[in-house]
Amino acid sequence: MKKYLKPCVFVLGLIPLLIITYKIFFNKLGPEPVKEISHHTGEWTLIFIVLTLAMTPLKKITKSNIWISFRRMLGLFVFFYATTHLMTYVIIDYRFDWQQIYSDVLKKNIYL
């Protein structure tokens, strides 16, 4: 049973990529396609971060080590979607215009 769970989690982790690929090829991104791609990859990055961080508490609550075996794979999905999100911002949205990226980052007021 455990042998089949990792491939299932892997396939489930690829579903957001398949959804955005479908939207790109069939022109379903709406009036602001770059914003849609950026938001989609950013949202899924956050979802996978939460899932990755939830593995240790699930291990402690259920007293089962099976959750830890998924943690690395979910962490790699976090890296993949975060990289895709960043590359969408740098390549598609700003086309490697580092001056404009720098000024855009500086003008965002993010207070924690």
PyRosetta script that sets phi, psi and omega in degrees:
from pyrosetta import init, pose_from_sequence

init()
pose = pose_from_sequence("MKKYLKPCVFVLGLIPLLIITYKIFFNKLGPEPVKEISHHTGEWTLIFIVLTLAMTPLKKITKSNIWISFRRMLGLFVFFYATTHLMTYVIIDYRFDWQQIYSDVLKKNIYL")
pose.set_psi(1, -47.2)
pose.set_omega(1, -179.2)
pose.set_phi(2, -62.1)
pose.set_psi(2, -30.7)
pose.set_omega(2, -178.6)
pose.set_phi(3, -62.4)
pose.set_psi(3, -29.2)
pose.set_omega(3, -177.0)
pose.set_phi(4, -94.2)
pose.set_psi(4, -11.3)
pose.set_omega(4, -177.2)
pose.set_phi(5, -73.2)
pose.set_psi(5, -39.9)
pose.set_omega(5, -179.3)
pose.set_phi(6, -62.8)
pose.set_psi(6, -46.1)
pose.set_omega(6, 175.9)
pose.set_phi(7, -62.0)
pose.set_psi(7, -33.9)
pose.set_omega(7, 177.6)
pose.set_phi(8, -65.9)
pose.set_psi(8, -42.9)
pose.set_omega(8, 178.2)
pose.set_phi(9, -64.8)
pose.set_psi(9, -38.6)
pose.set_omega(9, 178.4)
pose.set_phi(10, -61.8)
pose.set_psi(10, -46.8)
pose.set_omega(10, -179.9)
pose.set_phi(11, -64.2)
pose.set_psi(11, -40.9)
pose.set_omega(11, 177.4)
pose.set_phi(12, -64.0)
pose.set_psi(12, -33.2)
pose.set_omega(12, 177.9)
pose.set_phi(13, -70.3)
pose.set_psi(13, -22.2)
pose.set_omega(13, 179.0)
pose.set_phi(14, -87.3)
pose.set_psi(14, -11.2)
pose.set_omega(14, -177.7)
pose.set_phi(15, -58.9)
pose.set_psi(15, -43.6)
pose.set_omega(15, 177.2)
pose.set_phi(16, -59.8)
pose.set_psi(16, -35.6)
pose.set_omega(16, 176.8)
pose.set_phi(17, -65.6)
pose.set_psi(17, -41.7)
pose.set_omega(17, 178.6)
pose.set_phi(18, -65.2)
pose.set_psi(18, -36.9)
pose.set_omega(18, 178.9)
pose.set_phi(19, -64.2)
pose.set_psi(19, -47.8)
pose.set_omega(19, -178.1)
pose.set_phi(20, -69.9)
pose.set_psi(20, -33.5)
pose.set_omega(20, 175.8)
pose.set_phi(21, -64.7)
pose.set_psi(21, -42.4)
pose.set_omega(21, 176.2)
pose.set_phi(22, -59.4)
pose.set_psi(22, -46.2)
pose.set_omega(22, -179.3)
pose.set_phi(23, -63.1)
pose.set_psi(23, -35.7)
pose.set_omega(23, 179.3)
pose.set_phi(24, -68.3)
pose.set_psi(24, -49.6)
pose.set_omega(24, -174.6)
pose.set_phi(25, -72.4)
pose.set_psi(25, -27.5)
pose.set_omega(25, -179.2)
pose.set_phi(26, -105.7)
pose.set_psi(26, 17.0)
pose.set_omega(26, 173.0)
pose.set_phi(27, 54.4)
pose.set_psi(27, 50.9)
pose.set_omega(27, -178.9)
pose.set_phi(28, -112.6)
pose.set_psi(28, 21.6)
pose.set_omega(28, -176.0)
pose.set_phi(29, -84.6)
pose.set_psi(29, -11.9)
pose.set_omega(29, 178.8)
pose.set_phi(30, 88.1)
pose.set_psi(30, -166.3)
pose.set_omega(30, -174.2)
pose.set_phi(31, -72.8)
pose.set_psi(31, -22.5)
pose.set_omega(31, 179.2)
pose.set_phi(32, -123.3)
pose.set_psi(32, 81.8)
pose.set_omega(32, -173.9)
pose.set_phi(33, -64.8)
pose.set_psi(33, -37.1)
pose.set_omega(33, -178.8)
pose.set_phi(34, -67.1)
pose.set_psi(34, -40.7)
pose.set_omega(34, 177.7)
pose.set_phi(35, -63.3)
pose.set_psi(35, -40.7)
pose.set_omega(35, 178.9)
pose.set_phi(36, -63.4)
pose.set_psi(36, -45.0)
pose.set_omega(36, 178.8)
pose.set_phi(37, -65.0)
pose.set_psi(37, -44.2)
pose.set_omega(37, -179.1)
pose.set_phi(38, -63.4)
pose.set_psi(38, -44.5)
pose.set_omega(38, 179.1)
pose.set_phi(39, -67.3)
pose.set_psi(39, -40.0)
pose.set_omega(39, -179.9)
pose.set_phi(40, -61.5)
pose.set_psi(40, -49.5)
pose.set_omega(40, -179.1)
pose.set_phi(41, -69.1)
pose.set_psi(41, -35.0)
pose.set_omega(41, 177.2)
pose.set_phi(42, -66.4)
pose.set_psi(42, -42.7)
pose.set_omega(42, 178.3)
pose.set_phi(43, -62.9)
pose.set_psi(43, -43.7)
pose.set_omega(43, -178.6)
pose.set_phi(44, -71.8)
pose.set_psi(44, -27.0)
pose.set_omega(44, 172.6)
pose.set_phi(45, -62.5)
pose.set_psi(45, -46.8)
pose.set_omega(45, 179.5)
pose.set_phi(46, -64.7)
pose.set_psi(46, -40.0)
pose.set_omega(46, 178.7)
pose.set_phi(47, -61.9)
pose.set_psi(47, -44.5)
pose.set_omega(47, -179.5)
pose.set_phi(48, -70.6)
pose.set_psi(48, -30.0)
pose.set_omega(48, 174.4)
pose.set_phi(49, -63.0)
pose.set_psi(49, -46.5)
pose.set_omega(49, 179.9)
pose.set_phi(50, -62.9)
pose.set_psi(50, -43.3)
pose.set_omega(50, 178.7)
pose.set_phi(51, -62.4)
pose.set_psi(51, -41.2)
pose.set_omega(51, 179.5)
pose.set_phi(52, -64.1)
pose.set_psi(52, -44.3)
pose.set_omega(52, -179.6)
pose.set_phi(53, -71.1)
pose.set_psi(53, -19.0)
pose.set_omega(53, -179.6)
pose.set_phi(54, -80.8)
pose.set_psi(54, -10.4)
pose.set_omega(54, -175.4)
pose.set_phi(55, -67.2)
pose.set_psi(55, -41.3)
pose.set_omega(55, -179.3)
pose.set_phi(56, -67.5)
pose.set_psi(56, -46.3)
pose.set_omega(56, 175.5)
pose.set_phi(57, -61.3)
pose.set_psi(57, -36.3)
pose.set_omega(57, 177.1)
pose.set_phi(58, -64.0)
pose.set_psi(58, -37.4)
pose.set_omega(58, 177.3)
pose.set_phi(59, -62.5)
pose.set_psi(59, -43.2)
pose.set_omega(59, -178.9)
pose.set_phi(60, -69.9)
pose.set_psi(60, -38.9)
pose.set_omega(60, -178.4)
pose.set_phi(61, -69.9)
pose.set_psi(61, -45.8)
pose.set_omega(61, -175.4)
pose.set_phi(62, -90.8)
pose.set_psi(62, -9.9)
pose.set_omega(62, -176.5)
pose.set_phi(63, 53.8)
pose.set_psi(63, 40.2)
pose.set_omega(63, 179.3)
pose.set_phi(64, -127.8)
pose.set_psi(64, 133.4)
pose.set_omega(64, -178.6)
pose.set_phi(65, -82.8)
pose.set_psi(65, -2.3)
pose.set_omega(65, -176.8)
pose.set_phi(66, -63.4)
pose.set_psi(66, -30.1)
pose.set_omega(66, -178.7)
pose.set_phi(67, -65.1)
pose.set_psi(67, -35.2)
pose.set_omega(67, -177.7)
pose.set_phi(68, -67.6)
pose.set_psi(68, -28.7)
pose.set_omega(68, -179.7)
pose.set_phi(69, -68.2)
pose.set_psi(69, -18.3)
pose.set_omega(69, 178.4)
pose.set_phi(70, -93.6)
pose.set_psi(70, -13.9)
pose.set_omega(70, -172.4)
pose.set_phi(71, -61.2)
pose.set_psi(71, -44.2)
pose.set_omega(71, -178.5)
pose.set_phi(72, -64.7)
pose.set_psi(72, -44.2)
pose.set_omega(72, -179.6)
pose.set_phi(73, -62.8)
pose.set_psi(73, -42.6)
pose.set_omega(73, 178.4)
pose.set_phi(74, -65.9)
pose.set_psi(74, -36.3)
pose.set_omega(74, 175.9)
pose.set_phi(75, -63.8)
pose.set_psi(75, -37.0)
pose.set_omega(75, 176.4)
pose.set_phi(76, -68.8)
pose.set_psi(76, -33.7)
pose.set_omega(76, 174.1)
pose.set_phi(77, -66.9)
pose.set_psi(77, -36.0)
pose.set_omega(77, 174.4)
pose.set_phi(78, -58.7)
pose.set_psi(78, -48.7)
pose.set_omega(78, -179.8)
pose.set_phi(79, -60.8)
pose.set_psi(79, -43.7)
pose.set_omega(79, -178.7)
pose.set_phi(80, -61.8)
pose.set_psi(80, -50.3)
pose.set_omega(80, -177.6)
pose.set_phi(81, -71.0)
pose.set_psi(81, -33.4)
pose.set_omega(81, 176.5)
pose.set_phi(82, -66.9)
pose.set_psi(82, -41.0)
pose.set_omega(82, 177.5)
pose.set_phi(83, -64.9)
pose.set_psi(83, -42.3)
pose.set_omega(83, 177.5)
pose.set_phi(84, -62.5)
pose.set_psi(84, -40.3)
pose.set_omega(84, 178.1)
pose.set_phi(85, -62.7)
pose.set_psi(85, -46.7)
pose.set_omega(85, 179.9)
pose.set_phi(86, -65.0)
pose.set_psi(86, -42.4)
pose.set_omega(86, -179.8)
pose.set_phi(87, -67.4)
pose.set_psi(87, -32.9)
pose.set_omega(87, 174.3)
pose.set_phi(88, -62.0)
pose.set_psi(88, -42.9)
pose.set_omega(88, 179.9)
pose.set_phi(89, -65.8)
pose.set_psi(89, -48.2)
pose.set_omega(89, -174.3)
pose.set_phi(90, -76.4)
pose.set_psi(90, -45.3)
pose.set_omega(90, -172.2)
pose.set_phi(91, -86.8)
pose.set_psi(91, -53.2)
pose.set_omega(91, -173.0)
pose.set_phi(92, -80.2)
pose.set_psi(92, -45.3)
pose.set_omega(92, -174.3)
pose.set_phi(93, -76.3)
pose.set_psi(93, -45.9)
pose.set_omega(93, -174.8)
pose.set_phi(94, -111.8)
pose.set_psi(94, -3.4)
pose.set_omega(94, 175.4)
pose.set_phi(95, 49.4)
pose.set_psi(95, 48.4)
pose.set_omega(95, 177.0)
pose.set_phi(96, 60.0)
pose.set_psi(96, 25.1)
pose.set_omega(96, 175.9)
pose.set_phi(97, -85.2)
pose.set_psi(97, 89.6)
pose.set_omega(97, -171.7)
pose.set_phi(98, -65.4)
pose.set_psi(98, -31.1)
pose.set_omega(98, 178.2)
pose.set_phi(99, -65.3)
pose.set_psi(99, -44.0)
pose.set_omega(99, 179.6)
pose.set_phi(100, -69.5)
pose.set_psi(100, -38.1)
pose.set_omega(100, 176.6)
pose.set_phi(101, -62.8)
pose.set_psi(101, -45.1)
pose.set_omega(101, 179.7)
pose.set_phi(102, -60.1)
pose.set_psi(102, -46.5)
pose.set_omega(102, -179.6)
pose.set_phi(103, -68.3)
pose.set_psi(103, -33.9)
pose.set_omega(103, 177.7)
pose.set_phi(104, -66.4)
pose.set_psi(104, -40.9)
pose.set_omega(104, 179.0)
pose.set_phi(105, -67.6)
pose.set_psi(105, -40.0)
pose.set_omega(105, -179.2)
pose.set_phi(106, -68.8)
pose.set_psi(106, -32.9)
pose.set_omega(106, -176.9)
pose.set_phi(107, -80.7)
pose.set_psi(107, -11.8)
pose.set_omega(107, 176.7)
pose.set_phi(108, -77.5)
pose.set_psi(108, 122.2)
pose.set_omega(108, 178.5)
pose.set_phi(109, -97.8)
pose.set_psi(109, 102.1)
pose.set_omega(109, 179.3)
pose.set_phi(110, -112.4)
pose.set_psi(110, 111.4)
pose.set_omega(110, 177.6)
pose.set_phi(111, -110.5)
pose.set_psi(111, 130.7)
pose.set_omega(111, -179.7)
pose.set_phi(112, -90.4)
pose.dump_pdb("model.pdb")
